[in-house]
Amino acid sequence: MSNPATAPQNIESSLVENRVFPPPADFAAKARLGHPADFDALYKLSVEHPDVFWAKEAAELQWTAPWSTVLEWNAPFAKWFVGGQLNVAANCLDRHLDARRDKPAIIWEGEPGDGRTLTYGELHAEVCRFANVLKSKGIAPGDRVILYLPLVPEAAVAMLACARIGAVHSVIFGGFSADSIKDRLADSGAKFIVTADGGWRRGKVVPLKANVDAALKDSNGAVTGVIVLQRTKNEVPMTAGRDTWWHDETAAASPDAPAESFDSEHPLFILYTSGSTGKPKGILHTSGGYLLGTYCSTKYVFDLRDDDIYWCTADVGWITGHSYVVYGPLANGATVFMYEGAPDTPAPDRWWDLIERHRITICYTAPTAIRAFIKWGDQHPAGHDLSSLRLLGTVGEPINPEAWMWFHEKIGGGRCPIVDTWWQTETGGHMITPLPGVTPTKPGTATRPFFGVDAAIVDDAGAEVGPNVGGKLVIRKPWPSMLRSIWGDEDRYVKTYWSEFGEKGYYFTGDGARRDADGYFWIVGRIDDVLNVAGHRLGTSEIESALVAHPAVAEAAVVGKPDEIKGQGVVAFVTVKGGQTPSKELADALKKHVGASIGAIARPDEIRFTDALPKTRSGKIMRRLLKEVASGQAVTGDTTTLEDLGILAKLQASED
Ligand code: WT7
């Protein structure tokens, strides 16, 4: 059974992982930080004297007016680089023109196989043109602009053009519906939209413009203009006086747009996160601190070099796309690779084909994608030359150790370090992560806090717990890229993140975790998903990882269901790998397997096989819905972020 020293109110944790992977010597030899002692000294400085550490890092950016104070902290409200002024777009573009004018900034491939490369010089010109267009439409600093685009270079152009003129962008992921646009429009008070006729996804057109039209149907004319990028060339109606084409607007626009200076705390963007219940929260990020956080983490965590071809597979509709497709890498002068479409179009080896042809060196992706590739079979990556890769990364969920091992061996060829990065939309940038030249990694843990991050595991009273005791993950000091508020709802900001441990000035992440004897953080799942089985609190991720470690299993999601005796019983929803067949025998074997790897307390009472799990559009498993299915209730919660509605009906029909 689990750790007897664990107090009942703490989350128990007993999945043991003994594999350790030190940074490869040749990687460490070339890395920006390759000696653990250098890291330790710098980390110590960053948490003991954050002003000194961050001022030094910030000096690598271009400021047009100096700051007077690094941090002004009136908990829970932070101001970073008070009095400082900068232009975020100029830091991502103009600053590189002398040295990198002809270096590719974006190498893009569309789903149909078309492609485009924009050098820093070209990207700068495009951004200036579009900035001039926005200005000509009357967009002023502080105005909100909705961007609803496919993953094309123009998405980055539009974001940077907003930043250049001080407009606040709010990117809405292209997979969201007309209703989602409507809600976000109303909440943000945006008066302008940039969209496309459509985007390509699995050979089909995603009707972006039609969704915008539907969202605007009874919007009372609050939106004064819609600019439409022509991507898929499907017929779209244009509303006279409101809608215009991107190519018409930019044709005559000047490629010069002087970068104005904005206050360090000028809002940069609002990004809506769905959360599991309630209306989406508009997470507000500002300029100087956000740019610094993403610049600095991209530099150290990906150990970027000038000749890297860097690919973060996220869509710009997510924070990962903001921080690690656009702002972080471009602030570093990197070459960013972007791919528009689905990973299995035209075939399940599309990503490996992209890596081979574009000689990609860094690939940063999500555990959900890795588990899908495992399910599709090893033959797909095996058919490609992936030797250009030197570093891999993951984000979004705890990575199951077996998925980590697969990524390490089948994609990384056993030679690439993996950076498992823990962070949130709210944190803006990496918070807990290995640095590839110095941190020995272990499959399944995001390892140690990044510079300036004071993370801890605490009990319900806010007291730090000892090694290997589960509790709540908090951040005890402000950091530059932290959210500043929830747009238009300061009370909700305070309540959501600062009520639990606010008296102590701790930010509550909502995650449960434990810290091992080496100081490594293991995320065990969202606190809301924690199970209570016969008085034992169990996180979801360890039971799921134990299931995924079974050779027949591709993916697993674990939830509790009311149980008269135990309080909650454990129900596991499982998808099997290609070539495997669900059966009563397999279900029994899986129950035994979990019992043997974690302990009898975690043994599932029920295994339910399914073709697919309900996920958000960013790939996170929606355990909240599974909870309702498991207890035989009607699904009542919000399902608007569900990727495939059909899955619910199938799940409800599935049996033990
Ligand atoms: C939540 C934040 C950050 C960009 C993508 C998701 C989970 C994220 C990890 C990781 C374990 C992780 C946490 C976190 N999460 N990365 N490396 N290991 N869990 O952003 O939608 O704001 O979600 O994702 O539960 O709180 P998000």
Boltz pocket constraint, residues with backbone or C-beta under 6 A from the ligand:
constraints:
  - pocket:
      binder: B
      contacts: [[A, 273], [A, 319], [A, 320], [A, 394], [A, 395], [A, 396], [A, 397], [A, 398], [A, 399], [A, 420], [A, 421], [A, 422], [A, 423], [A, 424], [A, 425], [A, 426], [A, 432], [A, 446], [A, 509], [A, 510], [A, 511], [A, 523], [A, 525], [A, 526], [A, 618]]
      max_distance: 6.0
